[in-house]
Amino acid sequence: MPTMLKEMDKVELVNLERLAFILKGLSAAEIETLEILLDQEASGTITQSLREMKAGERIPIDEW
């Protein structure tokens, strides 16, 4: 039992009521942004695109 209690100390707790309140207050655009941020593949694509843009490796939209 003491081992289980020690493990519980390491867990970060979230106040679910507070989280629900915050989520209910988000606009549609904010929810979409949150979904993108939580999607590792989408975040990776955006990060890669930003790196390419900064490096001057952009592709003009008419060449897509």
N, C-alpha and C positions, 0 to 999 in steps of 0.2 A: 504494500500500500504506500509506503513512503516514496518509492520510486515513481509511482503514478502521480503523486502530488508534486514532485520535483519537475516532472514533465509538464504538468499543467502550468507551472510558473513560467515556463518558456513560451507558452502560447500567447499570441497577441489577441486580446479580446476586442470585439467590435460591438458597439452599442447598436443593435439592429433597429431599434426604434428611431434613433438619430439618423442612421443611414437611410431608412425608408423616408423620413421627413426630407432629407436632402435630395434624394432621387425624385420624389414627387414634385419638388420645386424646380427641376431642370426643364429647360425649353427643349423643343424637338431637336434643334441644332446641337445643344449641349449633350443630349442623350446620344446622338449620332457620333459626336466627337468622342465621347466616353467609350462607345462600342469600338471605334477604330483604335483607340489607345489600348484597349484591353485585348484586341486581336493582334497577336504577336506577328503574324504574317503581314498584316496591313501596316503595322508600325514599321516593320523592317523595310517594306517597299517604299514607304514615305521617307525613311531615313536614307535609303540608297538613292532615291531621286534627289533629295537635297544635296547629298554629297556630289552627285553627278552635275547638278546645276552649278554648285560652287566651283567645280573643276572645269566648267565651261563645256561639258559634254552634253549639252541640251540638244534635243531633237525638236526642230520646229513642228508645230502642231499640224501644218499642212503636209508634212512628210510622214506622218504616222501611218 
